Each structure stands twice: as structure tokens, then as C-alpha cells.
Amino acid sequence: MDFLINGIIAITWQQAVMWIVGALLIYLAIAKKLEPALLLPMGFGAILVNLPFSGAINQYNPALGKDVIGIVDWLFNEFIDVSEAMPLLLFIGIGAMIDFGPLLANPKLLFFGAAAQAGIFLTVILAVLLGFPLVDAASIGIIGAADGPTSILVSQILDSGYIGAIAVAAYSYMALVPIIQPAAIKMCTTKKERAIHMSYNPESVTKRTKIIFPIAVTIIAGLVAPASVSLVGMLMLGNLIRECGVLNTLSDTAQNVLANLITLLLGITIAASMRAESFVRLETLMIMGLGLVAFFLDTVVGVLFAKLLNVFLPEGKKINPMIGAAGISAFPMSSRVVQKMGLEADPTNHLLMHAVGANVSGQIASVVAGGIILSIVPLFI
Amino acid sequence: MFKFIRNLICSGATSGATSGSTSGSAPATSAIIPALDILWKGMLGIFVVSALIFITVKILNKINSKK
């Protein structure tokens, strides 16, 4: 009768904590609707892999004298550990969803996307000061990219031991942008600044430009940061499929079936790195804190960059500093936050198109940042 | 100057790249300069890429609007 209770008596308190974490993620997904596509499978996966002797992960069976492969470990080994395939394939779907039109019509917004990545690198410094080795600090800093696949990819390639915590932090804080960003924006702007009107004078954007753009971005980013080619390339491939006009069914498949399928599998696969022994430790709490700081710093630096530009701009051509905050990659939440706060400051102040342009530029800048981290950090190992 | 500092660090530093645990103050001290190096190079790299893309888009908009 021992075989009936072996599992029960083998439960550890750390595993029980992970059940609670899993349940919390599921609650946030369902009740609060925070990134449900990712948090729900992650939460359920966290429970699956933290049951004693779970068949969902690899287990050595002494009676059979061999390892029995578990599906979650198999998915992780084949699609993340060996090839990083899942986050990269998801980028095709994400690229197919993005309309770069507002950015192409107002290309100076590219620089706001660039500035808003500063939180990544500042968080790397903070993580190092807290005692994390450089590789882990860089993996933690990339949470500030506000992009789940980039965070997973970078931490996996750098072989960080904290992929689970990093993934949970990245996706949770992306969903909490409507709470994090307003606080950061109000901290460094006045109501008068938030009420600055910006005229919208878009340049005309032809279909040809929209087709050449993803090709050009891939080449430029690839030449400057070769390690970013897989990230940027998959994103831009998806966008090219969308914009070419002759692959509508593929575009539709990429945006819906592919993206949903990969998202579903990615959530449960990441759970492989949420085992109690690697997740239930002080460092996980520190990573959650640093991830929040990364998002906060992204917003603050983006706003300060816009304010710095305003020093040199004449009256009537000032930039609303909140546009800098929209430069993070959390699309479309960040642009909606800026639009809403602009209307609160002045009901006639519509900033959406500027904010969307900055927001999509942040998507490019965040994957470039990931590629640059992958190019530079190994030089210091 | 940064190359000199990096060479200094790489020749004498302990392996700060082992993952999975935080360490004491020695790795933090030896990793702060690489972290600062990563900061300025990373931001420079992103801005360089953004500038090149900006120029490209401006040219594309100009060429394609004339046609």
C-alpha cells in the first residue's frame, strides 16, 4: 500500500509554495485578466512540475533502469534549450500583428523607443551591485525589454539559472503597465507638461516603404548587432508577410494560429524552469523587485529623454514627455496609458498616434537591445 | 581605455558568470565595470541602429513619395 502514499509523503514545503504560486498565476490570468494566454499555462505548469515524482518532467525509474522523459522537460529541451525555437517562432506571429505605419509616418519616434530601453542596462548595474553574476544580471536586466520572448531567449542563451523567475516577471509586469507607468510618469512630469499638445503631421507612407522597411531593419540591426539577427529577423519576417499583400492567409495564420499555438506551448514549457528547488529562493524575490525597477526606469528615462529634447525645441514644437514613456515595448498597453493620461491632463489632447509610433519603435529597440546584450555580455565571461 | 580596463578585468577576474546563486562582494566589484561598459555600449548601439533606420525611412519616404 506504500505506493499509494509515496507521493504524499514526498511533498516538500517548497513544492507547496509553488502550488500557491501556480494558483496565484492562474487567478491573475482568469480573475484579473492579466496576460491570460501566458500566465494560465505557466501557473498550471508550475503545479504540474512540482508534484512529487511528476511524470510531466524527466524521472529516473529504478525498476525500469532508465530515464522516463517527461513532456514538459522534452518541450523545454527541444524547443527552448537546444534551439530557442519557441520564442523565435512567436516573433513571426508578433511581427505579423504590428503595423509600423504610425512609426514610418513619424520616424523621429524611433529615438524614443531607443531611450526607453535604458532601464535594461541600468537594472543590469543594479543586479550586479546586489551580487548577481554578470550573466544573470544581464538576464534580469532584459526584463526591462518588456518583451516576453526576448527575455526568455536572452536568459536561455546566456544560460541563466533564473529563466522561470525572469519569464514570470516579464509577463506579469507587461500586464501591469497600466499601473506601473502612470506612477512613474506622474513622478517626473507636471500636469502642464502632460498637457502639451503635439500636432500630427504624418509623412505619407507608401506600400513600397512598408515592404522595404522590414528588410532594411533586419540588415541594419544584423550588421550592428549580429546576435540580434534571429530576433529581429523573425519579427521582420512576420511583418513582411503582413505587408507584402500576397500572403494574406499566411499572415492570418501567423497572427492567429501560430501565435496562439506557440503561446500555449511556451507557457507550459517555461514551467520546466519553475521547479521548487530553483524558484523558491530569495533571489526570485530580488528578481521580481529588479524587474519592477527595470520597467520603472524604462519609463523614467524615456520621459527624461523627451524633456531633454524639449530644452532645445522652440515653443509650439515641444514634445509631450509622456511620448518618451510610450517607447517601451509593451504594445499596445503603453500607448493607451499615454493617450489616457493625455486626455486626463487636457480633454482635447489626443496623443495616440504619437504614442503608438513610439510604442512600435520600442518593439524594434527591445529586440535590438536583446541582441546587443547577447553580443556584448559574452565578451566579459 | 575601456579595452585596457576590460583586459585587466578579464585577465584577473574570477569567473563571475556561473549562474544560479548570488555571491559576495568580490564578484560584484569585478562585474560593475563590465556592467557600466555594457550600459554605454548598449545604449550607443541602440541609438546607432535607430539613427540608421531613421535615415533609411526618411530616404524611403522621400523616394517613394516622388514616384
Interface residues (C-beta under 8 A of the other chain):
Chain A: L103 L104 P107 K108 L110 F111 G113 A114 Q117 A118 I120 F121 L122 V124 I125 V128 L129 L130 G131 F132 P133 L134 V135 D136 A137 A138 L158 D159 S160 G161 Y162 E203 S204 V205 T206 R208 T209 I212 F213 A216 V217 I220 A221 V224 A225 S278 L282 E283 M286 S361 I364 A365 V368 A369 I372 I373 S375 I376 V377 L379 F380 I381
Chain B: R6 I9 C10 S15 G16 A17 T18 S19 G20 S21 T22 S23 G24 S25 P27 A28 A31 I32 P34 A35 L36 D37 I38 L39 K41 G42 M43 G45 I46 F47 V48 V49 S50 A51 L52 I53 F54 T56 V57 K58 L60 N61 N64 S65 K67
